[in-house]
Amino acid sequence: MSLYAISEIRNRAQIHRFLMQNADYAAYALGDLDTPYSAHAHWFVAARTGAVEGLALVYEGIEPTALFLMGSLTAISALLLHGVGPNAVALLAPVECRDLLHDYYLIEHIAVMDRMRILAEDFLPYELPVALPIRRLTPADTQDMLNLILQAARHDARDLRDIAFEPEMVETGTYFGIFIDDALVAMAGTHLEARQASVAAVGNVVVHPARRGHGLGKAISAAVTQQLIAAGFERIVLNVRGDNTAAVHTYNRLGFRKVGAFVEALGQRI
């Protein structure tokens, strides 16, 4: 491996230029340049002869800490060899890094994810066949949201560490919910809303296991997306497992289109 200089970087313009080489893949990272997310973000680069070839974002605003990687394989390997980030991380990396990650981490979970994006003119609204009220969620609904996430995770045998939800997201983001008999049965919201970068990420789409198959997830995702479009966000994205054909189909029906793929993993440094 050629020698790289590894350094922490705080120059927002330089980081932004590098991320814009693949803006759809780097959408979350672009948002993390904005407040309040920037307070949790630490940036590192791998450079040769003064040219940046790889970038790592250590984001401490969620648990476990997220480690975003971008650049050439050799540069990313240099960053990992240098030891950026804590021992336990949630990894987001280019698909071609899948084998490389095993050289540095004991991987507990790994999946290939699709990054999907919607343009305002492609949005297709959706209304449930049976009218159910969809209302904005507030911090007062946080416990109901946590209970729904836990119920769904248990049913799906999903690791809670793989769910990027923190109660603070309800205060800083846009969340909607559907209640039936005073019980929250579906929710969706945003992982981030970065107005300076004009980036928003739809996420935490959760439907109670007993209420699935009736369009609730589609309706609640549409409500969040419509709100983001109305707010003027230019880059609206979401993540979905590439093998989750039902979910991919649902998002396609709303107007989302695949713009790339990446690897998501939970890892413990070897």
SULGIRA-V333617 format. One record per helix or strand. SS is the DSSP state (@ for helix, = for strand). FROM is the first residue (numbers start at 0). TO is the last residue. If there is no record, write none. Layout:
ss=SS from=FROM to=TO
ss=SS from=FROM to=TO
//
This chain:
ss== from=4 to=8
ss=@ from=11 to=21
ss=@ from=26 to=30
ss=@ from=36 to=39
ss== from=40 to=47
ss== from=50 to=58
ss== from=65 to=70
ss=@ from=72 to=81
ss== from=87 to=93
ss=@ from=94 to=100
ss== from=104 to=117
ss=@ from=119 to=121
ss== from=133 to=135
ss=@ from=138 to=155
ss=@ from=159 to=161
ss=@ from=167 to=171
ss== from=175 to=179
ss== from=182 to=193
ss== from=198 to=206
ss=@ from=208 to=210
ss=@ from=215 to=229
ss== from=234 to=240
ss=@ from=244 to=253
ss== from=256 to=268
//
